[in-house]
Amino acid sequence: HHQYYTAGISDILTIDETVKANPQAMFQLCKGALSSGFREFSANVTNNDLVRVTGYMVKRSDIETFKQCGSRTNTTGLA
């Protein structure tokens, strides 16, 4: 959908952890995405602490902390 949004959009791609042992594969993925029309994207490794929840980027560890202690800023609660 990148061609329809002149201001740009971002895709978050979840990549298997095995890519850590093969950075060349990640490089090829980036080149392919850009040549396919992606203007911007983020790669997230499976089992990473950072996750996207309904448009919010949150840390799984923050969600656990929120469950136990509550949130000082209440933004984790939104996710």
VOZA-470555 format. One record per residue (C-alpha): residue number from 0; x, y, z. Coordinates in steps of 0.25 Angstrom, whole numbers. Example, Ala and Ser with C-alpha at 12.3 -4.5 7.8 and 13.67 -1.06 7.14 Angstrom:
BEGIN
+-----+-------+-------+-------+
: pos :     X :     Y :     Z :
+-----+-------+-------+-------+
:   0 :    49 :   -18 :    31 :
:   1 :    55 :    -4 :    29 :
+-----+-------+-------+-------+
This chain:
BEGIN
+-----+-------+-------+-------+
: pos :     X :     Y :     Z :
+-----+-------+-------+-------+
:   0 :     0 :     0 :     0 :
:   1 :    12 :     9 :     0 :
:   2 :     9 :    15 :   -13 :
:   3 :    -5 :    20 :    -8 :
:   4 :     1 :    28 :     4 :
:   5 :    10 :    40 :    -1 :
:   6 :    14 :    43 :    14 :
:   7 :    19 :    29 :    15 :
:   8 :    15 :    17 :    24 :
:   9 :    23 :     7 :    32 :
:  10 :    22 :    -8 :    32 :
:  11 :    28 :   -16 :    43 :
:  12 :    33 :   -30 :    39 :
:  13 :    35 :   -41 :    49 :
:  14 :    47 :   -49 :    45 :
:  15 :    51 :   -62 :    51 :
:  16 :    63 :   -62 :    61 :
:  17 :    72 :   -70 :    51 :
:  18 :    74 :   -57 :    44 :
:  19 :    84 :   -53 :    55 :
:  20 :    93 :   -64 :    50 :
:  21 :    91 :   -59 :    35 :
:  22 :    92 :   -44 :    34 :
:  23 :    94 :   -46 :    19 :
:  24 :    79 :   -51 :    18 :
:  25 :    74 :   -38 :    25 :
:  26 :    82 :   -30 :    16 :
:  27 :    75 :   -37 :     4 :
:  28 :    62 :   -35 :    10 :
:  29 :    64 :   -20 :    11 :
:  30 :    69 :   -19 :    -3 :
:  31 :    57 :   -27 :    -8 :
:  32 :    47 :   -19 :     0 :
:  33 :    52 :    -6 :    -5 :
:  34 :    52 :   -11 :   -19 :
:  35 :    38 :   -15 :   -17 :
:  36 :    33 :    -1 :   -14 :
:  37 :    35 :    -1 :     1 :
:  38 :    40 :    12 :     6 :
:  39 :    41 :     9 :    20 :
:  40 :    40 :    -3 :    29 :
:  41 :    44 :    -8 :    42 :
:  42 :    49 :   -22 :    45 :
:  43 :    46 :   -29 :    59 :
:  44 :    52 :   -42 :    63 :
:  45 :    43 :   -53 :    68 :
:  46 :    43 :   -54 :    83 :
:  47 :    48 :   -39 :    84 :
:  48 :    44 :   -31 :    95 :
:  49 :    37 :   -21 :    86 :
:  50 :    23 :   -24 :    81 :
:  51 :    13 :   -16 :    73 :
:  52 :    -1 :   -16 :    80 :
:  53 :   -12 :    -8 :    72 :
:  54 :    -3 :     2 :    67 :
:  55 :     5 :     4 :    80 :
:  56 :    20 :    -1 :    81 :
:  57 :    22 :    -7 :    95 :
:  58 :    31 :   -16 :   102 :
:  59 :    26 :   -29 :   107 :
:  60 :    34 :   -27 :   120 :
:  61 :    27 :   -13 :   122 :
:  62 :    14 :   -21 :   121 :
:  63 :    18 :   -31 :   131 :
:  64 :    22 :   -19 :   140 :
:  65 :     9 :   -12 :   138 :
:  66 :     2 :   -25 :   142 :
:  67 :     9 :   -25 :   155 :
:  68 :    11 :   -10 :   159 :
:  69 :     2 :    -2 :   150 :
:  70 :     8 :     9 :   140 :
:  71 :    13 :    22 :   144 :
:  72 :     9 :    28 :   130 :
:  73 :    -2 :    19 :   127 :
:  74 :     2 :    18 :   113 :
:  75 :     5 :     3 :   114 :
:  76 :    -9 :     1 :   119 :
:  77 :   -14 :     6 :   105 :
:  78 :    -7 :    -6 :    99 :
+-----+-------+-------+-------+
